[in-house]
Amino acid sequence: MEPKVLEVAVVGAGPAGIGMAVALRRHGVNRLAVIDRHQVGASFLSWPQETRFITPSFYSNPFGLADLNAVTETSSPALTAGMEHLDGPRYAQYLARVAQAHDLPLALDCEVSALTRGARGEFQLQTSRGAALARAVIWATGEYQYPDLRPFAGAADCLHYAQVDSWSAFEAGEYLVIGGYESGVDAAVNLVARGARVQLLARKSTWDPASAHDPSLSLSPYSRQRLYQALDSGRLEIAFGVNVLEVRRLAAGFSVHAEDGRVFATANAPILGTGFLRGGGAQLIRPCFDWTPDGRPVLSAHDESTLMPGLFLAGPQVRQDRRIYCFIYKFRQRFDSVARMVAQHLGLPPLEAERAAGAWGPFGNADCCDEACEC
């Protein structure tokens, strides 16, 4: 990339990056680029082949209810793919079609290695194609490509969920899966479907009715339904209250040691469903943020870095007070607010009230369904 001053550089071409770029265009930002070290929707292309969206997609746009997995108000992954629970490649295709429909300038296979302030206050991005300058930056690098591979001692001998290409490569043996949330349950369910016997080690029941009702903290109904079916097969056993401290490699397998003294043995490498690094891709530019004691980037009320004004975070890492925005239908609610602040930061005229009111709100008329052709 040749050095040039962009109004905004959007780093990441996933749902947060593509959705934010469309919102920025709505607010009058024209000189922007969406930069990604891989391609549009790369995280979804790296999902295990069997993985599906836990949040259902449904085309209800004509009635003012946007598809839960959409990144623009008038598009629908369900309409594009003809599926309620999309797989990764189909969702990546949806994102690519949205980018094409909005003529978003993409810089793909372009890795950003550093972000600093220039002498005149602009941001300087060091990329694999050279330097780029921008007046503001949206950091939308997600979290799936940043798995937590060291949650406890010996975890290097385990296989993380994000390292699995397909569960079809696993023989119908016996497996230990560590983690009782979405990825751990999905791993267990898929292994049981392959005929394997699985022991799932969970700290607590994330599907207990008494647990938190926030879907960011409790198991989704889609996963819960599949979990019950796996339990009915008789090939799934769940051990609760297991806080794993260490995994040890043995001459003939592995042993998993829990805090309460329990030991679980397995012939195959344990599978980690223990999640991703806190802060996700924001860890790549750690000096650009203040950080909370529990390892999350500190943000203003408009998702702006408190340490480096003009740098905004978008996507599942965003936290505001106790609000968790780790689903698409959650973090897309931030798009318009952030885009408005960026436009203000750039000195652009405010969006007309009529257009601003339509962002992620009830549609003005039923004819909006005709715009679904964008994807």
N, C-alpha and C positions, 0 to 999 in steps of 0.2 A: 504494500500500500504506500503510495506517495504521500508525503506530509501535506495535509490540508486541514483547514479549520472547519470542522463540522459544528453544527449547532448542538447536536446530541450524538454520542456514540452509545449504542445499545449493545452490551456484551452478553451474548447468549441468544440462540435462536430456537429456544423452546417455547412453551406456551406463554411464559412471562415476557420474554423478549419480543416475540411476534405481537402479542396483545398490546404491550406497551408501545411498540412502534406505530401500530394503527392508531392508538389513542393520541400519540404525539402529533401524528399527521392531522388528526381532527382539530387539534389546537393550534394548527398553523406552523408546525415545525416541518420544514421542507428539506433542510440540509442535514440528513441523518444517515447513519449506516448501522446495519445489524451485523455484528461480528461474531463468528463462532469458530472454534478450533476444529470442528467436524462439519456437520451439515445440519439442516433444519430438522429438529426433532430427534437429534442423535441419541439422547437418553432413552427414548421410547424404542428406537431401533436396537438398543442393546438389552432390552428386557428379555427374560426367558421367553421362548416361543409361546408357551402356554399362558403367560401372564395376561390378565384382562383388567380393564378399568374397574375398580370397585364401585365408583360412582356411576350410576346409569345415565345414559344419554337418551334424550327424547326430544323430538321436534315439536316444541310448543310455542315457538316464536310468534306466530300470528296472534296469540292470545296474551302477549306481553310477558311470557315466562321463558327466558332464554335457556337453551340447552345447558345443563350444569357443567359440561366440559368444554363449552365454547369459549373462545377468546375474543370474539367480537359479537356485538348485539344481534346481528342479522345472520350469522352463520350457525351451522349445527353439525357436529360430527356424526350424529345419528343419521341425518339426512344424507351426508356424504358417504358413509360406510354401510348404511343399511344394517347397523348393529346397535344393540343397546349397551353392551359391554365391549368396547373396542379393544383390539390388541394393539401392540406398540406400533407396528408398521402402518396400520391404517390411520392411527392418530398422527403419526409423523407426516403422512400424505395429506391429511387434513390441514395441518399447519403450513405445509408447503403451498397448498392451494390458496390459503388465506394470504400468505405473503405475495403470491403471484397476483391475486386479485387486487391487492392494494399497491402493487408495483413497489414493494419495499426493496431498497438497495441492500443487497446481501454481500458480505465479505466472508465467504466460507473457507474452510481449511486454513484459517488464519487464527493463530493462537496469540492471545494477549498475555505477555509475560510480566509486565509491570505497569503501574499506573502512578504518575507523579504530577505535581503542579509545575507548569511552565513559568518562565520569568514574568509573563504578563497576566498570570492568573488562570490561563487555560490549562486544561488537562492534557498531559502527554501520555499516549499509550504506546508502549513498545510492543510491537507485534512481530510475528514471523515473516511479515512482508514489509517491515520497516516501521517508521514512526507515523503516528496519526495524532492530530490535535483536535480537541473538542471543547466547547464551552461548558457542556454538562455531560454527565455519564450516567446511564442506567445500568446497574450491575445485575444481570438476570441469569446467572450461571447454574441455578438449580442445586440439587443435592444428590441425585441418583448416581452421578459419576464420581461421587466422593464418599464411598462406603467407609464405615468405621471398621477397619481391619484389625484393630488392637483393643477390643473392649475389655479384655482380661488376659492374664498370662497364658501363653500357649495358643492364643487365637490364630497365630500364623500357620498352625497345622490344620486349621479348619477351612471350610469352603464357604465364602460369603454368598448370600443370595444373588448379589449383583455380579458375581463371577460365573453364574450358570447360564449357558446358552440355551439348553433345553433339558427338561426333566426326562425326555426319552432316552438320554444317554445313561440313565441310572438303572442298574439291574434291580430286579425284584428281591432285594435282600432286606436287611434291617438297618435302620438309620436313627440317629439322634438329631433332632432339630432344636436349636436354642433360640427362644424368643416367642412370646405369645401374642405378638401384635400381627399386623397385616402380612408382612413378608414371611414371618415364621409360620403362620397358619397356612399361607398359600403354598409354601414349600411342602409342608406336611400333607396337605390335601392332594397336591399333584403327585407326590410319591406314593400315597395310598392308592390313587387312581392307577398307578403303574403296577400295582400288586404288591408293593413293599409293605413291611411292618414298620411303624414309626412310633417313637417315643418323643413327645413334644415337651420340652422343659420350659415352664413359664413362671415368672415371678408371681403373677396374679392372673385372675380371670379377667381379661379385657372385654368379655362379653356378658359379664354378670349384670343383671338389671340394676344392681345397686352401684355400679361403677359410673364414672362420669358420662353424661349424655352428649358431650361434645364429640362429634365424630372424629375429631383429631386425636382423641384420647381413648375412645372405645372402638371395638371391632365393628366393622360395617355389617349391615344386614346381609349383603352379598357374601361376605366371607363367613359370616356366622352360619348361614344356610348350608354352605359347602362343608363347613367344619362338622356340623351335626350329621351330615350324610357320611362323612369319613368315619365318625365315631360309630355309626350304625354298622359299618362294614366289619367291625371287630378288629381291624388292623391298626387302629390308632389308640394310643394310651397317652394321657396327659398327666404330668407330674407338676403340681402347683407349689408355690413358695420356694422355687429353686433360684437362688442367686449364685450364678456360676462365678467361681474365683479363679479356676485354672483348668486347662486341658493339658493332659500329659500323653505323649506318644509312647506306646508300649511296643513290645516285640511283636505282638499279634493284635494290634488295634490301638484304641485310645481310651482313656478314662477321663471323665468329666467330674470335677470336684466342686461341690456346692458349699456355701457358707455354713449350712447347718450340719455338715459332716457327711451328707449323702454322697455316694459315688455311683456314677452311671458308666457302664462299659459299652463299647461299640467297636465292631470290626472295621467300619468305614469312617472316614473323616467326618466329624460333626459338621452340620450345616448351620451357619450363622444367619439368623433372622433378627439381628440386633440393631439394625438401622444404619444411619448415616452420620457423618460428622456434623456436629452442631455448627451452624453458620454455613455449611455446604461450601459452595464455590467462593463465598466471601473470604474464606481462609486464604485464598490466593493473593488477596490484597489486604492482608490483616493490618498493616500499619495505617490504612486509610480509615479505620473505624476505631472507636472506643469499644470495649467489650465488657459485657456483664460478668459477674463472678462465675456464672454457670456456663460461660462460653458462647454468648450470643452477641451479635453486633448491636450497638446502641444506636437507635434511630430517633429522629424528631417525629412529631405528630404526622408529618407528611413523608415518612420513610426516607428521610435524608440523613446522611452521615452527620453526626454532631461534631466530628473532628475535621471533616473536609466538605464544606458546603458546596453544593452543585453535584455531589455524588449521591445517587439514590439507589436503594435496594428494591428489587422486585422479585416476587416469587415466594416459595414455601418457607424461606427463612425469616420472613417478616413477622415480627411480634409487636403488638401494641398493647401495653398494659398486660392483661391476662388473655387477650385475644390471640388466637393461633390461626394463621392464614395458610395452612399447608395443603389445602385442596385448591384446585383451579377455580371452582365457583366461589372460593373465599378470596384468594389473592387478586382475582380480576376486579374485585370491588375497589381496589386501590388504584387501578389504572388511571381513571379520570382525575382523581385528586392529585396524583403525582404529575400527570401530564400538565395539569393546570399550574402547578407550582413551577415546573420546568419552563413553561411558556412565560410565566411571570419573571422567572430568573433571567430569561433571555430578552425581556422587554417587549414581548410580542403583545398585540392587542388582545383583550379577553374575548373568549368565544361568545358568540351570540347566545342569549339566554335560552332560546328555543332549542338550539343544537345541544347546549350543555345539559339541559334538563332531560334529554333523551338517553344519555349515557347510562346504560344498565338500569334504566327505569322502565315504566310502562311505555310501550310504543305508541306513537301518536295516532296511527291508524293501521288497519289490518292489511293494507297494501304492502307493509314491510315484508311480508312473506315472499314477495316477488324478488327481494334482494338476496334471498338465500342462494342464488346462483353464484355468489362469490366463492362458494366452496362446495 
